């Protein structure tokens, strides 16, 4: 398994209900990855807003995502792949 660190902006299709966010798909470059499972969610207070960290996976990869509520930006932080 390979591990790469990034800090790349990504587009994420997510649903929001109250204070809960659930990522469903990630578009990184020209590729789209459908999220099969949300493995872990961690919330941190950064500045005036919250930052959500998600560990999600599809059938082959594990992704670490960051969602910043200050600017509504999603970033791919880490990728573990076969």
N, CA, C and O atoms as a GROMACS GRO file, in nm:
protein
  328
    1UNK      N    1   0.085  -0.118   0.000
    1UNK     CA    2   0.000   0.000   0.000
    1UNK      C    3   0.089   0.124   0.000
    1UNK      O    4   0.187   0.130   0.074
    2UNK      N    5   0.056   0.221  -0.082
    2UNK     CA    6   0.132   0.345  -0.088
    2UNK      C    7   0.060   0.455  -0.011
    2UNK      O    8  -0.062   0.455   0.001
    3UNK      N    9   0.137   0.548   0.041
    3UNK     CA   10   0.083   0.661   0.117
    3UNK      C   11   0.143   0.789   0.061
    3UNK      O   12   0.265   0.802   0.051
    4UNK      N   13   0.057   0.882   0.026
    4UNK     CA   14   0.102   1.012  -0.024
    4UNK      C   15   0.033   1.123   0.055
    4UNK      O   16  -0.085   1.112   0.088
    5UNK      N   17   0.108   1.230   0.084
    5UNK     CA   18   0.050   1.348   0.148
    5UNK      C   19   0.030   1.456   0.042
    5UNK      O   20   0.113   1.473  -0.048
    6UNK      N   21  -0.082   1.527   0.054
    6UNK     CA   22  -0.117   1.633  -0.039
    6UNK      C   23  -0.172   1.751   0.040
    6UNK      O   24  -0.188   1.744   0.162
    7UNK      N   25  -0.199   1.856  -0.030
    7UNK     CA   26  -0.277   1.967   0.023
    7UNK      C   27  -0.353   2.027  -0.094
    7UNK      O   28  -0.352   2.148  -0.117
    8UNK      N   29  -0.419   1.937  -0.168
    8UNK     CA   30  -0.484   1.975  -0.294
    8UNK      C   31  -0.631   2.010  -0.273
    8UNK      O   32  -0.702   1.940  -0.201
    9UNK      N   33  -0.676   2.118  -0.337
    9UNK     CA   34  -0.820   2.145  -0.333
    9UNK      C   35  -0.895   2.037  -0.413
    9UNK      O   36  -0.848   1.993  -0.518
   10UNK      N   37  -1.009   1.996  -0.363
   10UNK     CA   38  -1.093   1.897  -0.430
   10UNK      C   39  -1.238   1.944  -0.423
   10UNK      O   40  -1.275   2.024  -0.337
   11UNK      N   41  -1.318   1.893  -0.515
   11UNK     CA   42  -1.462   1.914  -0.509
   11UNK      C   43  -1.522   1.792  -0.442
   11UNK      O   44  -1.487   1.678  -0.475
   12UNK      N   45  -1.612   1.816  -0.348
   12UNK     CA   46  -1.674   1.706  -0.274
   12UNK      C   47  -1.825   1.723  -0.282
   12UNK      O   48  -1.879   1.829  -0.252
   13UNK      N   49  -1.892   1.615  -0.322
   13UNK     CA   50  -2.037   1.609  -0.316
   13UNK      C   51  -2.071   1.558  -0.176
   13UNK      O   52  -2.035   1.446  -0.140
   14UNK      N   53  -2.139   1.641  -0.098
   14UNK     CA   54  -2.169   1.606   0.041
   14UNK      C   55  -2.311   1.647   0.074
   14UNK      O   56  -2.369   1.735   0.011
   15UNK      N   57  -2.365   1.581   0.175
   15UNK     CA   58  -2.495   1.622   0.228
   15UNK      C   59  -2.472   1.679   0.368
   15UNK      O   60  -2.382   1.636   0.440
   16UNK      N   61  -2.554   1.775   0.403
   16UNK     CA   62  -2.544   1.842   0.532
   16UNK      C   63  -2.679   1.835   0.602
   16UNK      O   64  -2.783   1.862   0.542
   17UNK      N   65  -2.676   1.798   0.729
   17UNK     CA   66  -2.798   1.794   0.810
   17UNK      C   67  -2.761   1.846   0.948
   17UNK      O   68  -2.692   1.778   1.024
   18UNK      N   69  -2.808   1.965   0.981
   18UNK     CA   70  -2.770   2.026   1.108
   18UNK      C   71  -2.621   2.052   1.109
   18UNK      O   72  -2.570   2.122   1.021
   19UNK      N   73  -2.551   1.998   1.206
   19UNK     CA   74  -2.406   2.016   1.215
   19UNK      C   75  -2.328   1.897   1.158
   19UNK      O   76  -2.206   1.889   1.174
   20UNK      N   77  -2.397   1.805   1.093
   20UNK     CA   78  -2.333   1.685   1.039
   20UNK      C   79  -2.315   1.697   0.888
   20UNK      O   80  -2.408   1.734   0.816
   21UNK      N   81  -2.194   1.665   0.842
   21UNK     CA   82  -2.164   1.661   0.698
   21UNK      C   83  -2.126   1.518   0.662
   21UNK      O   84  -2.055   1.451   0.737
   22UNK      N   85  -2.172   1.473   0.545
   22UNK     CA   86  -2.139   1.339   0.498
   22UNK      C   87  -2.091   1.348   0.353
   22UNK      O   88  -2.170   1.380   0.264
   23UNK      N   89  -1.961   1.321   0.328
   23UNK     CA   90  -1.910   1.322   0.191
   23UNK      C   91  -1.959   1.198   0.115
   23UNK      O   92  -1.961   1.087   0.169
   24UNK      N   93  -1.999   1.218  -0.012
   24UNK     CA   94  -2.048   1.108  -0.095
   24UNK      C   95  -1.957   1.079  -0.214
   24UNK      O   96  -1.948   0.965  -0.260
   25UNK      N   97  -1.889   1.182  -0.264
   25UNK     CA   98  -1.800   1.164  -0.380
   25UNK      C   99  -1.693   1.273  -0.377
   25UNK      O  100  -1.716   1.384  -0.328
   26UNK      N  101  -1.576   1.240  -0.431
   26UNK     CA  102  -1.463   1.331  -0.438
   26UNK      C  103  -1.424   1.346  -0.584
   26UNK      O  104  -1.408   1.247  -0.655
   27UNK      N  105  -1.409   1.469  -0.630
   27UNK     CA  106  -1.356   1.495  -0.764
   27UNK      C  107  -1.220   1.560  -0.746
   27UNK      O  108  -1.207   1.671  -0.695
   28UNK      N  109  -1.118   1.486  -0.789
   28UNK     CA  110  -0.980   1.532  -0.776
   28UNK      C  111  -0.918   1.528  -0.915
   28UNK      O  112  -0.900   1.421  -0.973
   29UNK      N  113  -0.886   1.644  -0.968
   29UNK     CA  114  -0.841   1.651  -1.106
   29UNK      C  115  -0.955   1.608  -1.198
   29UNK      O  116  -1.065   1.662  -1.189
   30UNK      N  117  -0.929   1.512  -1.284
   30UNK     CA  118  -1.033   1.463  -1.375
   30UNK      C  119  -1.097   1.334  -1.327
   30UNK      O  120  -1.181   1.277  -1.396
   31UNK      N  121  -1.057   1.288  -1.206
   31UNK     CA  122  -1.111   1.161  -1.155
   31UNK      C  123  -1.216   1.185  -1.049
   31UNK      O  124  -1.210   1.282  -0.972
   32UNK      N  125  -1.312   1.095  -1.046
   32UNK     CA  126  -1.416   1.098  -0.944
   32UNK      C  127  -1.409   0.968  -0.865
   32UNK      O  128  -1.399   0.859  -0.922
   33UNK      N  129  -1.416   0.981  -0.733
   33UNK     CA  130  -1.414   0.867  -0.643
   33UNK      C  131  -1.543   0.868  -0.562
   33UNK      O  132  -1.574   0.968  -0.496
   34UNK      N  133  -1.617   0.761  -0.565
   34UNK     CA  134  -1.738   0.750  -0.485
   34UNK      C  135  -1.702   0.700  -0.345
   34UNK      O  136  -1.632   0.600  -0.331
   35UNK      N  137  -1.748   0.769  -0.245
   35UNK     CA  138  -1.720   0.732  -0.107
   35UNK      C  139  -1.813   0.618  -0.067
   35UNK      O  140  -1.936   0.632  -0.070
   36UNK      N  141  -1.754   0.505  -0.030
   36UNK     CA  142  -1.833   0.391   0.017
   36UNK      C  143  -1.854   0.394   0.168
   36UNK      O  144  -1.955   0.345   0.218
   37UNK      N  145  -1.756   0.453   0.240
   37UNK     CA  146  -1.765   0.449   0.385
   37UNK      C  147  -1.696   0.571   0.447
   37UNK      O  148  -1.587   0.610   0.404
   38UNK      N  149  -1.761   0.629   0.546
   38UNK     CA  150  -1.699   0.733   0.629
   38UNK      C  151  -1.645   0.660   0.751
   38UNK      O  152  -1.721   0.609   0.834
   39UNK      N  153  -1.512   0.654   0.762
   39UNK     CA  154  -1.449   0.575   0.868
   39UNK      C  155  -1.432   0.652   0.998
   39UNK      O  156  -1.440   0.594   1.106
   40UNK      N  157  -1.407   0.782   0.988
   40UNK     CA  158  -1.380   0.862   1.107
   40UNK      C  159  -1.405   1.009   1.075
   40UNK      O  160  -1.376   1.055   0.965
   41UNK      N  161  -1.459   1.082   1.173
   41UNK     CA  162  -1.478   1.227   1.161
   41UNK      C  163  -1.422   1.291   1.287
   41UNK      O  164  -1.450   1.248   1.398
   42UNK      N  165  -1.342   1.395   1.267
   42UNK     CA  166  -1.283   1.469   1.379
   42UNK      C  167  -1.308   1.617   1.355
   42UNK      O  168  -1.288   1.666   1.243
   43UNK      N  169  -1.350   1.690   1.457
   43UNK     CA  170  -1.377   1.833   1.445
   43UNK      C  171  -1.277   1.909   1.531
   43UNK      O  172  -1.251   1.871   1.646
   44UNK      N  173  -1.220   2.016   1.475
   44UNK     CA  174  -1.126   2.099   1.549
   44UNK      C  175  -1.167   2.245   1.536
   44UNK      O  176  -1.213   2.288   1.430
   45UNK      N  177  -1.150   2.320   1.643
   45UNK     CA  178  -1.174   2.464   1.639
   45UNK      C  179  -1.048   2.532   1.588
   45UNK      O  180  -0.942   2.519   1.649
   46UNK      N  181  -1.058   2.603   1.476
   46UNK     CA  182  -0.945   2.676   1.421
   46UNK      C  183  -0.990   2.816   1.388
   46UNK      O  184  -1.074   2.837   1.300
   47UNK      N  185  -0.936   2.913   1.460
   47UNK     CA  186  -0.980   3.051   1.440
   47UNK      C  187  -1.123   3.065   1.487
   47UNK      O  188  -1.161   3.017   1.594
   48UNK      N  189  -1.203   3.132   1.406
   48UNK     CA  190  -1.343   3.155   1.442
   48UNK      C  191  -1.436   3.043   1.398
   48UNK      O  192  -1.553   3.040   1.437
   49UNK      N  193  -1.385   2.954   1.318
   49UNK     CA  194  -1.470   2.847   1.265
   49UNK      C  195  -1.419   2.710   1.303
   49UNK      O  196  -1.319   2.695   1.373
   50UNK      N  197  -1.491   2.611   1.255
   50UNK     CA  198  -1.454   2.472   1.278
   50UNK      C  199  -1.395   2.413   1.150
   50UNK      O  200  -1.428   2.454   1.039
   51UNK      N  201  -1.308   2.316   1.171
   51UNK     CA  202  -1.253   2.241   1.060
   51UNK      C  203  -1.287   2.094   1.084
   51UNK      O  204  -1.262   2.040   1.192
   52UNK      N  205  -1.344   2.031   0.983
   52UNK     CA  206  -1.382   1.890   0.992
   52UNK      C  207  -1.279   1.808   0.915
   52UNK      O  208  -1.244   1.841   0.802
   53UNK      N  209  -1.231   1.701   0.977
   53UNK     CA  210  -1.140   1.607   0.914
   53UNK      C  211  -1.215   1.475   0.896
   53UNK      O  212  -1.274   1.422   0.990
   54UNK      N  213  -1.211   1.424   0.774
   54UNK     CA  214  -1.281   1.302   0.741
   54UNK      C  215  -1.182   1.197   0.692
   54UNK      O  216  -1.095   1.227   0.611
   55UNK      N  217  -1.196   1.076   0.741
   55UNK     CA  218  -1.128   0.961   0.685
   55UNK      C  219  -1.235   0.882   0.612
   55UNK      O  220  -1.326   0.828   0.675
   56UNK      N  221  -1.224   0.873   0.480
   56UNK     CA  222  -1.324   0.806   0.399
   56UNK      C  223  -1.256   0.706   0.308
   56UNK      O  224  -1.135   0.712   0.286
   57UNK      N  225  -1.334   0.614   0.254
   57UNK     CA  226  -1.276   0.514   0.164
   57UNK      C  227  -1.372   0.476   0.053
   57UNK      O  228  -1.494   0.485   0.067
   58UNK      N  229  -1.312   0.434  -0.057
   58UNK     CA  230  -1.389   0.366  -0.162
   58UNK      C  231  -1.342   0.221  -0.158
   58UNK      O  232  -1.286   0.177  -0.057
   59UNK      N  233  -1.362   0.147  -0.263
   59UNK     CA  234  -1.326   0.005  -0.260
   59UNK      C  235  -1.174  -0.020  -0.261
   59UNK      O  236  -1.130  -0.128  -0.221
   60UNK      N  237  -1.094   0.078  -0.307
   60UNK     CA  238  -0.950   0.059  -0.320
   60UNK      C  239  -0.864   0.157  -0.242
   60UNK      O  240  -0.747   0.128  -0.214
   61UNK      N  241  -0.918   0.273  -0.205
   61UNK     CA  242  -0.838   0.382  -0.150
   61UNK      C  243  -0.895   0.433  -0.017
   61UNK      O  244  -1.014   0.420   0.012
   62UNK      N  245  -0.805   0.492   0.061
   62UNK     CA  246  -0.845   0.563   0.182
   62UNK      C  247  -0.800   0.708   0.167
   62UNK      O  248  -0.687   0.734   0.128
   63UNK      N  249  -0.890   0.802   0.197
   63UNK     CA  250  -0.865   0.944   0.179
   63UNK      C  251  -0.879   1.016   0.313
   63UNK      O  252  -0.965   0.981   0.393
   64UNK      N  253  -0.793   1.115   0.336
   64UNK     CA  254  -0.812   1.206   0.448
   64UNK      C  255  -0.847   1.341   0.389
   64UNK      O  256  -0.770   1.400   0.314
   65UNK      N  257  -0.967   1.389   0.424
   65UNK     CA  258  -1.018   1.515   0.372
   65UNK      C  259  -1.028   1.618   0.484
   65UNK      O  260  -1.043   1.584   0.601
   66UNK      N  261  -1.018   1.745   0.444
   66UNK     CA  262  -1.033   1.856   0.539
   66UNK      C  263  -1.138   1.950   0.482
   66UNK      O  264  -1.130   1.992   0.367
   67UNK      N  265  -1.238   1.984   0.565
   67UNK     CA  266  -1.340   2.081   0.526
   67UNK      C  267  -1.333   2.199   0.623
   67UNK      O  268  -1.356   2.184   0.743
   68UNK      N  269  -1.301   2.316   0.569
   68UNK     CA  270  -1.286   2.438   0.648
   68UNK      C  271  -1.416   2.518   0.640
   68UNK      O  272  -1.456   2.562   0.532
   69UNK      N  273  -1.482   2.536   0.755
   69UNK     CA  274  -1.609   2.609   0.756
   69UNK      C  275  -1.589   2.760   0.739
   69UNK      O  276  -1.684   2.831   0.709
   70UNK      N  277  -1.465   2.809   0.757
   70UNK     CA  278  -1.439   2.952   0.738
   70UNK      C  279  -1.454   2.993   0.592
   70UNK      O  280  -1.509   3.099   0.562
   71UNK      N  281  -1.405   2.908   0.501
   71UNK     CA  282  -1.411   2.943   0.358
   71UNK      C  283  -1.482   2.837   0.274
   71UNK      O  284  -1.483   2.845   0.151
   72UNK      N  285  -1.540   2.738   0.340
   72UNK     CA  286  -1.615   2.629   0.274
   72UNK      C  287  -1.528   2.555   0.172
   72UNK      O  288  -1.575   2.517   0.065
   73UNK      N  289  -1.402   2.536   0.206
   73UNK     CA  290  -1.307   2.472   0.116
   73UNK      C  291  -1.277   2.328   0.160
   73UNK      O  292  -1.254   2.301   0.278
   74UNK      N  293  -1.278   2.238   0.062
   74UNK     CA  294  -1.239   2.099   0.083
   74UNK      C  295  -1.097   2.079   0.031
   74UNK      O  296  -1.061   2.135  -0.072
   75UNK      N  297  -1.017   2.000   0.104
   75UNK     CA  298  -0.881   1.967   0.060
   75UNK      C  299  -0.854   1.819   0.084
   75UNK      O  300  -0.899   1.762   0.184
   76UNK      N  301  -0.781   1.760  -0.009
   76UNK     CA  302  -0.732   1.624   0.008
   76UNK      C  303  -0.597   1.634   0.079
   76UNK      O  304  -0.505   1.698   0.028
   77UNK      N  305  -0.585   1.572   0.196
   77UNK     CA  306  -0.461   1.578   0.274
   77UNK      C  307  -0.376   1.454   0.258
   77UNK      O  308  -0.253   1.463   0.251
   78UNK      N  309  -0.440   1.337   0.252
   78UNK     CA  310  -0.364   1.212   0.242
   78UNK      C  311  -0.441   1.112   0.156
   78UNK      O  312  -0.564   1.114   0.149
   79UNK      N  313  -0.364   1.024   0.092
   79UNK     CA  314  -0.422   0.917   0.011
   79UNK      C  315  -0.342   0.790   0.036
   79UNK      O  316  -0.220   0.787   0.018
   80UNK      N  317  -0.412   0.687   0.076
   80UNK     CA  318  -0.354   0.553   0.088
   80UNK      C  319  -0.417   0.470  -0.024
   80UNK      O  320  -0.540   0.461  -0.034
   81UNK      N  321  -0.334   0.409  -0.108
   81UNK     CA  322  -0.388   0.332  -0.220
   81UNK      C  323  -0.310   0.203  -0.239
   81UNK      O  324  -0.196   0.190  -0.196
   82UNK      N  325  -0.376   0.108  -0.303
   82UNK     CA  326  -0.314  -0.022  -0.334
   82UNK      C  327  -0.207  -0.007  -0.439
   82UNK      O  328  -0.144  -0.105  -0.478
   0.00000   0.00000   0.00000
